[in-house]
Amino acid sequence: MREIRKFNPDLIVSDFEPAGITAAKLLGKKCIVIFGYNPELLKEYTKTNKLSKKCWFEARYFESLYDKADFVIIPTLLGLKRQEILYHYVNPVIRKEPADLASNKTIMTRLKLKKEPIVVMLGGSDFGLKLAKGISKIAHKLNEQFIVFGSHKQLPASKNFKHKRFAPDFLDYLKVSKAVITLGGQKMLSECLAFKKPMLVFPIQDHVEQLMNAYSLRSVAVVGNKSTGSGLEKEVRLFIKNIPKLKEKMDSLDLNFNGAEQIAQVLIDLSSSKRSAKK
């Protein structure tokens, strides 16, 4: 609070953490919440699907924070369909466009890759680590090169399975990849869409935002259910078989990835209106 008072912001921007809203109230500032959970998508999902009690609790928690915020911005994955009254929706948010990177040939040479890999992004969760361990056990049965990113624990490498805890040039790997196996985090899914990569998505169990993200992509990506054992092997094999079809779907998408610029403009507009109100 001392640092916030010293900085004296025009606005306070937060995600789903209540500290941002609390600080805004104490300082008499507006709080803008930016987060990927979409209540409208949940309404659509629950028309035909059941939601666990934990997911219901998470959803109510997120929505209660939305209610306390002065303004809510929700990045989407497949672009804007319409603006709702309660929330402001923007296009996907990514770090870089594919054209911002070097050519595929240059990247393949620099990374010393002989064939396009299947990239596995598992983040820092225990669920992601379990998924990666499952893939490491079946990788030798598949004629593919798997490169796994994430986790604080090192996984043993094999002929066609490599693990990198972190890579500052991850987007280079993504650009030259054949396909991606990932969790349901919005940033990774957005970048897969921007780079037009076929996806096998395993949303973290009982995580409502990841569940909704995966659900929103069901027409263009494969949503996995079995993250271990023979069930995982079957799903990965089927995914590899369908990569060409999934690639066609990705190539047919026409999306804008200017969500970051849209958010910046909203914040500028809100800040400007606040200054004008003071005058």
Buried (B, 14 or more C-beta within 10 A) or exposed (E): EEEBEEEEBBBBBBEBEEEBBBBBEEBEBBBBBBBBBBBBBBEEBEEEEEBEEEBBEBBEBBBEBBEBBBBBBBBBBBBEEEEEEEBBBBBBBBEBEBEEBEEBEEBBEEBEBEEBBBBBBBBEBEBBBBBBBBBBBBBEEBEBBBBBBBBEEEBEEEEBBBBBEEEEEBBBBBBBBBBBBBBBBBBBBBBBBBBBBBBBBBBBEBBBBBBBBBBBBEEBBBBBEBBEEEEBBEBBEEBBEBBEEBBEBBEEEEBEBBBBEBBEEBBEEBBEEBEEEEE
